[in-house]
């Protein structure tokens, strides 16, 4: 079976199941094939292990998340300083955060960020009543919980209140955009192939998920007023912080026009924003060079917004409304398309 641990790469495991009459302790599962080659594995001294947190959220309820402290044996932050925080909203939205080793999370913790991977109400793994809190409430409880998680870590002295970032992909991108639009907690965010317009998603998405939103938001078009009220693209006037948008050009689930429309609207508002569209990518990036570019672009974006340097100078990134020179051919969408 497939498995993983917080400090080792995932892989294929074998687990001998003892006979019913045996009383001995069952043997540990043994990895027989690793998903990561030995020369690519992370030095254990750099690995930040997750800690499950329970924190208060709206309406007197509680939510959960996995906290990863910054960790790099070669560097330490200035004494007394609190680290920047990256809150992550998982996709689905009816899914959950994973605790097996994630190189993308370790990318951030090894660079001085604390990370909170939130299992907002509606996530699996915490019982039926918790999972069903998302019914009809997508765009409400998930946003409340990512904000509550960030505020909890600030209160506990584990995050810098001036450097609170959020990111998420797909449904997590919707939560990210919603948190940046409807709340005043985060100071920057990154949406990866995220939903900006719920009505467009209901009309454009593929057949398999064509009625998925009925239970999460409401029946469309009967409840179109709810779709409009929760769509970040319809309320850009409430935005007040920088946004990075990363998108696959061939995405059939969340079509690129959602990211493109959001980018133009945010740019017109005069807010710092950037859009990268990856040619050959669909819903979730698969090519290693694009995964690497997306991570480095997000780091470069937060570095510019938060005002800190990146080792090696960082990745050049054109950010609209931030004093960066425009490309010679203008800031049109074709110029933002990355050929692979």
N, C-alpha and C positions, 0 to 999 in steps of 0.2 A: 504494500500500500504506500501511498504518498504521505510524507510527513516532514516535520521540521522542528527546530528548536530556536529559541531566541538568540543563541550565540553561535550557531552553526548553520551552514547552508542546507536548504531542503534537499530531498532526494527520495529514492525508492528504498523502502524498508521491508525487512522480513521479520515476522514475529511468530515464533513457535507457540501455538496455543496448547497449554497443558491439558491432559485428559481429565475428565470430570472427577475421576477417583484420586487424582494426585493432589496432595495438600501443600506441596512446595510452592514457594513464591514463583510466579511466572517470570520467565527471562525477559530482559530488556529487548526492545526491538533493535535490530541491527541494520545499519545502512549498508545496502549492497550496491547502490549507484548514487553518486552525488550529482546534483544539478549544476555544480560549479567546479571547474577544473582547479587543481591544487594551486597553480600559479596565479589564479585570480581570487583566491580566498582572502578574506580580511584578517589582518593580524588581530588576534583576540584582545590585545591591549588597547585597541581602538574601539572595540565594540561596546556600545551603551545598551544595557539590558532594560527591558520595559518593566515598569511598575504600575500595577493596576490601581487606578484612583477612582473613588466614588466622591462626587461633588454635588452640592445643591444646585438646583436649576429652578425654572419657573414653576409657579403654582405649588410650591412646597414639595416638589418631587426631586428625585435624584437621577443623575446620569453617570456614565462611566467613560473612562478613557485610559489609554496606556501612555504613561509619561516616560520620556527618554531624556536623561540629563546630558548636557554637553560632555564630550569625552575625547580628549586627545592627549596622549602621554607627553607630547613634545611642547605643548602650549597650555597656558592658563590665562583666564581673563584678568583684567585689573582688579586688585583687591576691592571688595565692596560693591563692585558692579554686578548687576543682574543681567543674564543673557537675553538676547532676542529670542522670541518664541515663534515657532511655526506650528499652528494648529492644522491638523489634517482631517478632512471630512471624507469618509469612504464613499465609494460608489454604491450602486444598487438601485434605489436606496435601501432595499430590504436585504442587507448583507451585514458584514461586521468587519472590524479591524482585525488584522492578522498579527500574531505575535512571533511567527517564525522570522528568522533573520531577514531583514530587508536592507539591501545595500543602499537603496534610495533614502531611507531614514538615517542610516549611518553616514551618508554623505553630509547631512545637515549637522548631526551631533559632532562629527569630527571637525567641523568648521565653526564651532562655537555656538550653535543654535540649540536651544531646548526644543523638544518636539512633544506635542500632545496629540495622539491618534485617538480621536473621539468615537466612541460607540454611542451615538445619540439615541434617544428614545425611538424605538422602531427597529433597532439593530437586533440581530439574532444572537442567541447564546445567553440570554438573561431571563428566559421564561416567556410564556405566551402573552401575559398582560403587558410586559415591557415592549414586546414586538408589535403588539396591536396598537400602541400609542401613536403610531404613524398613520393609521387609517384616517383618511380625510384631513390629515395634519401635516402632510409634506409641504415644506416651505414655512412651517411654524415651529414645531418642536425641535427639529434638527437645527434650525438657526438659533433658537434659544439655547440649545445645549452647547454648541461650539463657542458661543459667546460666554456662557456661564463657565465653561472650562478654562478659557483664557483668563477671565476675571478671578477665578479661584487660584490659579497659579500666581497671578500678580499679588493677591492678598497673602499668599503663603511665602512671598519673597523669592519666588523661583523664576520670575520673568520680568523683563523691563516693560513697563506700561507704555513707553513711547515707541517700542519696537515689537508690535504684535502683528504677525502676518498669518494668513490663512491660505490654504490651497486645497484643491480637490479635483478629481476627474469625473466626468460624466454627471451622475446625480450629485456627486460631491462638488462638482463645479457649480451646480445650481445652488447648493447650500452656501458655497463660497460667495457667489455673486449676490445672493439674498442677504447674507450677513453684512456685506459691504454696502448694500443699498439701504436696507431697512434698519440697521443697527449702527451705533457709533462706538464700536469697541476696537476694531482692527485699524491699523494704520497703512496696510498694504495687503494685496492679495493676488493670487494667481489661479485662474480657471483653466483647466486642461479639458478640452473638448466638452465644455460644460453647457448646460441648458440655460438659456437666457430668456426664452419665450415659451411658456408652457403651451399656449394655443398652437404655436407653430410645431412644437414637438408632437402634440396630439394629431396634427394633420399630416406631418411629414415623415414620421418615424416608420420603421419597417413593420410588417404585418404581425410578427410574433409578439411585439409589445404594443400593438395598436390600441388595446383597451387597458393597458397596465395602469394608466393614470386614474381610471374610474374609481379605484379603491383608495388611491393615495391623495387625490385632490377632489374629484367629483366627476360626474358624467359630462362628457363634452358632446355637443355644445350646450346642453341644458344648463350647466353650471359655469358658463363662460365668464361670468362676473368674478368668480373665484379665481379662475385662470388668469384673468387680467390683473386682479389685485395682488397676486403673488409673483408675477413675472417681473424680474429685475429690469428687463429692457423697457418696460412700460413706466418705470419710475426712476429714470436716470437722474432726474432733478434732485433726488435725495442722496446721490452719491457725493462723497467728499474726500475720497482717497485714491491713490494710484492703483491701477490694475494692469496685469499682464495676462494676455490670452494666448494659449497655445492650442493649435488645432490641426487635425489631419485633413488633408485635401479630399480624401475619398471616403469620409465618414458617412455611413448610411443611417446611423442611429441618431446622432446629433449632427445634422448637416452643417457644413462650414458657414452657411449664410447667417447662422445664429451668432457665431463669434465675430463675423465681419460686421453685422449690424450693430452689435454691442460696441465694437471698437469705434466705429464712426460716431455713435452717439456719445460715448465717453470723451472722445477727442473733441467733438463739438462743444462739450461742456467746459473744455479748457483744462481738464485733469490730465496728469501724466499717465500715459498708457502706451502699451506696445502690443502688437499682434504678430505672431509667427505662424505661418501655415506650412505644414510639412507635406511636400509632394510624396505620393506613394504610401502614405499612412492612412489608416482607417480609424476605428474607435478604440483608442489606446495605441501607443507607439510600440512598434515591434523591432525596428531597425536600431541596432546598438548605437550608431552614430547620432541618430535623432534623439534617443533616450538621453545620451550624454549631453547633447546640445540643449535639450529642454531643461535639464538640471542646472547646467551652467548659465543658461539664460535667466532662469529664475533667481539664482544666486546673484547674478550681475544686476538684475532689476532691484532686488531688495537692498543690495549694497548701495546702489545709487540713491534709493529712497531714504534709507536709514543713515547714509553718510559714512560708511566705513569702507576700507580698502579690501581688495581680494588678492590673495597670494598669486603672484605671477601677472598681476594686472587685470585678470578677469576677462570674460568674453565681451567683445564689443557689442553693444546693443543700442539700437536706435529707439529712443523713447520720445513720443510726441508730447509737446507741451512741457518739455523739460530742458529747453535750451540746446537740444542736440540738433545738429545740422541735418536737414532732410536730404534724401537721396536726390540725385540729379533729375531723375524721372518723376519726382514728386512722391507723395505718400499714398500712391494708389495700391490696390490690393495685389496687383501682379508683382509689384516690387517687393512684397512681403512673402511671396511664395518661395519656399526653399527647395531647390532642385536637388534630388538625391540620386 
